[in-house]
Amino acid sequence: MNKKIITTMLLCALLSSVTSYAQKFDNLDNAPVDISYLTTRKIPKPLVKVVYGRPQKESNNVFGDQVPYGEIWRTGANEATEVKFYTDMSFGRKLVKAGTYVLHTIPGEQEWTIILNSKTDTWGSNFYDETKDVVRIKIPARQDAVLDVFSIGFKEDFKSTFMVLAWDSTRIDIPLATQDAILAKI
């Protein structure tokens, strides 16, 4: 056989085998994962890290329609939202030890139940176990400008710090404080 023909056949065989073993990737997720950090100017490392999925608004009323009132919610999309405290913190005025927790909520029209749970690495709220709750608090809901994508961030008001859950026109402000901040106020 001719060397050119053999070389061409080997090249074709090589290319077809590379193509058949090529990596296949999933399509882009409609609710991408995001990370939000709470940091201060005084401390170079973060105090809190939140990893969560960001669902988009699909109906006129997110809460009560897309996310039902009175039912446990993963507080985001896909994997359960994880909150990592790098130091002991006051979360909604309850002391929480440094560590990683899952954030669940039960939305209500006027007030939300906010839950930190120790059962991590779970899909959404499908495996929620109330016996693993570390903190369960009630926070009033307030209204603000409409956001089409669920967001978690942090804000400071008059020396107070809040983790803010925001979607559609609903805002939930969860008070946070480090032990040092609590002691400084005494």
N, C-alpha and C positions, 0 to 999 in steps of 0.2 A: 504494500500500500504506500501511497505517496505520503511524504512527511507532512505536507501542508494539510492533507485531509485528516491525518491522525491528530495533528496539533489542533485543528479546528474542532474535531469531535471531542477531544479532551477539554478544550476551553468551554464548549457548550455544556458538557457534563458538569464541569466545575461551577459554572454560572447557575445552572438549574438547581444544583444541590445547595448553593449559597442562598438562592432565592427561597427555597422550600424551608430553610431553617431560619429565615429572617425573623426578628422579634416583631410581634404584633402587639400593638398598644390599644387600650380601650379608648373609646371616644371621650371627648371632654365631658366632665361631669357638669350637670346643670347647677349644682350647689358646691362650688369649690371650697376647699379647706382654707381657713385663715388662722392666723395667730395674732393675739393681742397681748401686749405686755404692760404691766404697771411698773414704772421705774421712778426714781426720784433723783434730783440733782446731787443729793448727799451720798447716796449709795449707788455705786457703779453697776452692781448686778441687779437683775429684776427682782421685784417683790412677789409678783404674781404673773403667771403665764396662762392664757386660755387658748385652747386649740378647739376649733369648732367648724362645722359645715355651715355655709351661708345660702339658705334657700331664698328663692325669689318669690315675690308676690304674684299669685296666680288668680286671685279673686278680688272683688271689691272690698271685702272685709277679711283681713287675714285672721284675726282672732274672733272666734265664734263661728267661722266658716272653714277656712283652710286649716286652721289649728283650733280644734273644738275647745270650748270652755269646760272646765271641770274635769278634764282628763289629763293624765300624766303626759308630758311632752319632753322630748329629748333636748329641747332648747337649742335647736339648730337643725341640721340635716345629717343623714347617714350615721356615722359612728357617734356614740354618745359624746357630748361636749365634756372635755376634761379641763379641770382647773388645778394648777399646781401652785401651791404656796411655798415660797422659799424660806419663809420664816413663820412663826406662829402669828396668826392674824385674828382680828375681830371681824367676823363676817355677819353682817346684820346684827351686830352687838352681841354675838355669841363667839366665844373663843374656839378657834380651830387650830389644831397642831399643824406644823409644816408637813407637807405631803401632797399627794395627788388624789383628786376626788372627781367624781362625775357630777355634773350639774343637770338636775331635772327641774322642771317647773310644772305647776298646775295653774294655767291661766284662768283668770276670772275677769268679769267686766270691770269691777272696781278694785279688786285686790288679787294678788298672785301669791301662791305658795311656792317658795324657793327652797330647793332641797340640795344639799351636798351629800353624796352617797359614796361609800368606800369601795363599791364593786366596780372596778375600772375595766377597761378593754372590752366593752360591750357594744353591740349594735343598737343604736337608738335607745329606746326605753323598753324594748321587747323583753329584756331580762332584768328589769327593775325589781329590786328586792328591798321592800320597806324596812326589813330588819337590819339593813346595812346603812340606814340613814345616820349621818353624823350631825347634821344640822337641818332643821325644818323651821322656816320663818315665814311671816306674812309681810308683804310689801305692797303699798298702794300703787295702783297704775296711774300714770299721768299722760296727758296728750301733748304732742309736739308736731313738728313738720313731718310729712309723709316720707318714709324711706321704703324703696321698693325691694331692697335686699336686707335680710336679717343681719344685724351687726352687734358686736359686743365691744365696748370700749371702756375707758376710764376717764373720770373728770374730777376736778378738785373745785370745791366751793367753800370759801371762807375757812380754810384749813381742814375741811372735811374731804374725804376721798370716797368715790362711789364707783362700783362696777355698774355700767349701764347696758341693759338689754334693750335694743331698739329695732322696731319693725313696724311698718305701716305708720300709724300715728301714735302708737303705744310706746311708752318708755317706762322702764322699771329701774329705779335707782337703789342699788344695794350698798348700804354703808360698809366701808372697809377701814381698818386701822391696824397698824402694827402695835406691838406691845410698847415700843418706845414712844409712839405718838399718844397712846393712852396714858402712859406714865407722865408724859410732859404736860398733860392737861390737869393733872392732880395737883 
